[in-house]
Amino acid sequence: MKELLSSPRVAALAAPGIPPEEAAVLDMRADLMAKLRCVIAEHGWTQQQASAHLGISQSRVSDLVRGKCDKFRLDMLIKLAARVGQRLYLVLEAA
């Protein structure tokens, strides 16, 4: 529950004044980070092993695992997902 309450998605929804387009980007970043954390966990990788697969430093993997959304741009998260064999599909729905 603590992770849910501190997620960027909940923060974006709860923070007044965040434009919907910024909230949408925060949501996508949060979703991608969560998926990448799942991939790391499913493979049982240490942060050092994950860094080799993702092509980033161990400290960046630490930021990813700890959910530091502000440290990653959306395009970087898409690249990281591709590096570990994940396909990304974009689905647009009416709000």
Phi, psi and omega in degrees: 000323179301318180298318180297316183291334181263003182290150178301326181300311180295320179296319181294320180289327184275337185277119178290146175090357177279121180298148182303325180292326176288321177298323179296318179294318177299319178299314180296318179297316180298318179296315180295319179296319179297318179295318179296321176298320178296317179299315179299314181294317181299325179277347181069027182286142167285170178297325179294317178295317179299322180297323178293318180290323183275341181075031177228169181287161178298325180294326176290324175297319178301316177300319180296311182296325180276002175075027180281078186301326182293347181272352185231130173278159181300316181296325178293319178296324177295317178298317180298318179299317179296323181295336179252024171078023179262140175259140181250131176241137178257126179238125178258133178227153175293139181285000000 
